[in-house]
Amino acid sequence: MRLKSVFVVSAALLISTSAAFATNKTLKKPKAAPVVEAPVAAAPVIVAPPTRSWTGLTVGLNGGYSFSGSVDDSQDGSSYGIASSMSGMTGGGQIGYDYQYNSAVIGVVADIDYSGANQSFLAYIYSFKLTETYNTTVRVKAGYLLNSDTLLYVTAGYAANEQKIEETTGTGYSETHLLSGYVVGAGAEHYFTSNISAFGEYRYSKFNSTSYEFQAGSPYGMDYSQSEVRVGFNYHF
């Protein structure tokens, strides 16, 4: 009987322990599933367009067409039409430096152009030819940027013009004169690549009076002005 009681108690304890274990196993929280984070897309990098700077040294080439403006060549009531219709092609080079401040650009430029402008005329009983050999200017310019690539400008400064007059019928007479004066003009310039710009401009030059001595002791005076239309390009350093 006593052995039976021990057996019953042992069986009860075993059933109780198994039930508790089963209950604990049932109530145990399941393991959470691993969290997989979605990849975060990188924000796009916005690159600002480069800002054009007009500050720096420039060199370039140009070509154009020049033609005489108002000419006063009267002498003692006579006029022989000297340079009244002198015209021709021009070509040369220029060097300059520009400085940009906000939308304003100021600069200096010097150029020299060889010229094919010429004219033939009669004086007395002789035939003469007047040829413009070269012209040069030293100028300041000031302009306004319509946008980062396009500049409108005005220009003014010193101008010089070398002319040679010679008799063409065999007497051997010739004279060469260097005329000095001023030049004014206006133009536009536009960048087409990162370092190269093209320009077009109009210039008016007025020179001091000069005298040609067609015959000894009889100087012949002339006032001369000139207009020129030019196009060209500049390389910007």
C-alpha positions as CSV (number, residue, x, y, z in Angstrom):
1,M,0.0,0.0,0.0
2,R,2.8,2.3,0.9
3,L,4.6,1.5,-2.3
4,K,1.4,2.1,-4.2
5,S,1.1,5.6,-2.7
6,V,4.7,6.5,-3.6
7,F,4.0,5.4,-7.1
8,V,0.9,7.5,-7.4
9,V,2.6,10.6,-6.1
10,S,5.5,10.1,-8.4
11,A,3.2,9.7,-11.4
12,A,1.3,12.9,-10.4
13,L,4.5,14.9,-10.2
14,L,5.6,13.6,-13.6
15,I,2.3,14.6,-15.2
16,S,2.5,18.0,-13.6
17,T,6.0,18.6,-14.7
18,S,5.2,17.5,-18.3
19,A,2.1,19.8,-18.4
20,A,4.1,22.8,-17.2
21,F,6.8,22.1,-19.7
22,A,4.3,21.8,-22.5
23,T,2.6,25.0,-21.4
24,N,5.8,26.9,-21.3
25,K,6.8,25.6,-24.7
26,T,3.4,26.6,-26.1
27,L,3.6,30.2,-24.7
28,K,7.2,30.8,-25.8
29,K,7.3,33.7,-28.2
30,P,8.4,32.8,-31.7
31,K,11.6,34.3,-33.0
32,A,11.1,37.5,-35.0
33,A,11.8,37.2,-38.7
34,P,14.9,39.1,-39.8
35,V,14.2,42.6,-41.0
36,V,15.6,43.2,-44.5
37,E,16.0,46.9,-45.2
38,A,15.4,48.2,-48.7
39,P,18.4,49.9,-50.2
40,V,18.2,53.7,-50.1
41,A,18.8,55.3,-53.4
42,A,21.5,58.0,-53.4
43,A,20.3,61.5,-54.0
44,P,21.2,62.7,-57.5
45,V,24.2,65.0,-57.7
46,I,23.3,68.3,-59.4
47,V,26.3,69.9,-61.1
48,A,25.9,73.6,-61.6
49,P,26.9,74.7,-65.1
50,P,30.3,76.4,-65.2
51,T,30.3,80.2,-65.0
52,R,32.0,81.9,-67.9
53,S,34.7,84.3,-67.0
54,W,35.8,87.0,-69.5
55,T,38.8,88.0,-67.4
56,G,42.1,87.3,-69.1
57,L,44.5,87.7,-72.0
58,T,43.2,87.4,-75.6
59,V,44.9,87.1,-79.0
60,G,43.3,86.7,-82.4
61,L,43.0,87.5,-86.1
62,N,40.6,89.7,-88.0
63,G,39.6,90.7,-91.5
64,G,37.4,93.3,-93.0
65,Y,36.7,96.0,-95.5
66,S,37.6,99.7,-95.2
67,F,36.3,102.7,-97.2
68,S,37.0,106.4,-97.0
69,G,34.5,108.7,-95.4
70,S,34.4,112.5,-95.7
71,V,37.5,113.9,-97.6
72,D,38.4,117.5,-97.8
73,D,41.2,117.8,-100.4
74,S,40.5,121.3,-101.8
75,Q,43.5,123.4,-102.5
76,D,43.1,126.9,-103.9
77,G,39.7,126.1,-105.2
78,S,40.9,122.9,-106.8
79,S,40.0,119.3,-105.8
80,Y,41.5,116.2,-107.4
81,G,39.4,113.6,-105.5
82,I,42.3,112.2,-103.5
83,A,41.1,109.3,-101.4
84,S,37.5,110.2,-102.1
85,S,36.7,106.6,-102.9
86,M,39.7,104.7,-101.5
87,S,38.5,101.3,-100.3
88,G,39.8,97.7,-100.0
89,M,40.2,94.6,-97.9
90,T,42.1,94.6,-94.6
91,G,43.5,91.9,-92.4
92,G,45.7,91.5,-89.3
93,G,45.8,90.6,-85.7
94,Q,45.0,91.9,-82.2
95,I,46.0,91.4,-78.6
96,G,44.1,92.5,-75.5
97,Y,43.2,92.0,-71.9
98,D,39.6,92.0,-70.5
99,Y,38.4,92.2,-66.9
100,Q,34.9,91.1,-65.9
101,Y,33.0,92.6,-63.0
102,N,29.5,91.1,-62.6
103,S,27.8,91.8,-66.0
104,A,30.3,94.5,-67.0
105,V,33.5,93.9,-69.0
106,I,36.2,96.5,-69.6
107,G,39.5,96.0,-71.4
108,V,42.3,97.3,-73.6
109,V,43.2,96.1,-77.1
110,A,45.8,96.9,-79.7
111,D,45.7,95.8,-83.3
112,I,47.5,96.2,-86.6
113,D,46.0,95.5,-90.0
114,Y,47.6,95.5,-93.4
115,S,45.4,97.1,-96.0
116,G,44.8,96.7,-99.7
117,A,42.8,99.9,-99.9
118,N,43.9,102.2,-102.8
119,Q,42.8,104.7,-105.3
120,S,44.1,106.2,-108.5
121,F,43.5,109.8,-109.5
122,L,44.8,112.5,-111.9
123,A,46.5,115.7,-110.7
124,Y,47.9,118.2,-113.2
125,I,48.9,116.1,-116.1
126,Y,50.1,113.1,-114.1
127,S,48.5,109.9,-112.8
128,F,48.9,109.0,-109.1
129,K,48.0,106.1,-106.9
130,L,47.3,106.5,-103.2
131,T,47.7,103.3,-101.2
132,E,46.9,102.6,-97.5
133,T,49.7,100.3,-96.3
134,Y,48.6,99.6,-92.8
135,N,46.5,101.0,-89.9
136,T,46.8,100.4,-86.2
137,T,44.8,101.3,-83.1
138,V,45.2,101.2,-79.3
139,R,41.8,101.3,-77.7
140,V,39.8,100.8,-74.5
141,K,36.5,99.0,-74.6
142,A,33.6,98.6,-72.3
143,G,30.6,96.3,-72.6
144,Y,27.6,94.6,-71.1
145,L,27.0,90.8,-71.0
146,L,23.6,89.8,-72.3
147,N,24.4,86.4,-71.0
148,S,27.5,84.5,-69.9
149,D,28.6,84.0,-73.6
150,T,27.5,87.2,-75.4
151,L,29.0,90.7,-75.0
152,L,27.9,94.0,-76.5
153,Y,30.6,96.7,-76.3
154,V,31.8,100.2,-77.4
155,T,35.4,101.1,-78.1
156,A,37.5,104.3,-78.5
157,G,41.1,105.2,-78.7
158,Y,44.1,106.2,-80.8
159,A,44.4,105.4,-84.5
160,A,47.3,105.6,-87.0
161,N,47.2,105.1,-90.8
162,E,50.2,104.9,-93.1
163,Q,49.6,106.0,-96.7
164,K,51.8,106.1,-99.7
165,I,51.3,108.2,-102.8
166,E,53.2,107.7,-105.9
167,E,53.2,108.9,-109.5
168,T,52.5,106.0,-111.9
169,T,53.7,107.5,-115.2
170,G,57.5,107.1,-114.6
171,T,58.6,110.3,-112.9
172,G,59.6,108.4,-109.7
173,Y,57.8,110.7,-107.3
174,S,56.5,109.1,-104.1
175,E,55.6,110.1,-100.6
176,T,54.8,108.2,-97.5
177,H,52.8,109.7,-94.6
178,L,51.7,108.5,-91.2
179,L,48.3,109.9,-90.2
180,S,47.3,110.1,-86.6
181,G,43.8,110.5,-85.1
182,Y,41.1,108.9,-83.1
183,V,38.8,105.9,-83.6
184,V,35.4,105.0,-82.1
185,G,33.3,102.0,-82.7
186,A,30.9,99.3,-81.4
187,G,30.6,95.6,-81.7
188,A,29.4,92.3,-80.4
189,E,31.4,89.2,-79.3
190,H,30.2,85.6,-78.6
191,Y,31.9,82.5,-77.2
192,F,31.5,79.5,-79.4
193,T,33.8,77.1,-77.5
194,S,35.4,77.2,-74.0
195,N,38.3,79.3,-75.2
196,I,37.3,80.8,-78.6
197,S,35.0,83.7,-79.3
198,A,34.1,85.5,-82.5
199,F,33.3,89.2,-83.0
200,G,32.0,91.7,-85.4
201,E,32.4,95.4,-85.2
202,Y,32.2,98.8,-87.0
203,R,34.8,101.5,-86.5
204,Y,35.1,105.1,-87.6
205,S,38.5,106.8,-87.7
206,K,39.2,110.5,-88.2
207,F,42.8,111.6,-89.0
208,N,44.7,114.8,-88.8
209,S,45.4,116.9,-91.9
210,T,48.3,116.0,-94.1
211,S,50.0,117.5,-97.1
212,Y,51.2,116.0,-100.4
213,E,53.7,117.9,-102.5
214,F,52.8,117.1,-106.1
215,Q,55.2,119.7,-107.3
216,A,58.0,121.5,-105.5
217,G,56.9,124.3,-103.3
218,S,53.2,123.6,-103.7
219,P,52.0,121.4,-100.8
220,Y,48.5,119.9,-101.2
221,G,46.5,119.4,-98.0
222,M,44.0,116.7,-97.2
223,D,41.7,115.8,-94.3
224,Y,40.8,112.1,-94.2
225,S,38.4,109.9,-92.4
226,Q,37.7,106.2,-92.7
227,S,35.0,103.6,-91.9
228,E,35.8,99.9,-91.4
229,V,33.7,96.8,-90.9
230,R,35.6,93.8,-89.3
231,V,35.0,90.3,-88.2
232,G,37.4,88.1,-86.3
233,F,38.1,85.7,-83.5
234,N,39.9,85.7,-80.2
235,Y,41.6,82.9,-78.2
236,H,41.1,83.4,-74.4
237,F,43.9,82.3,-72.1
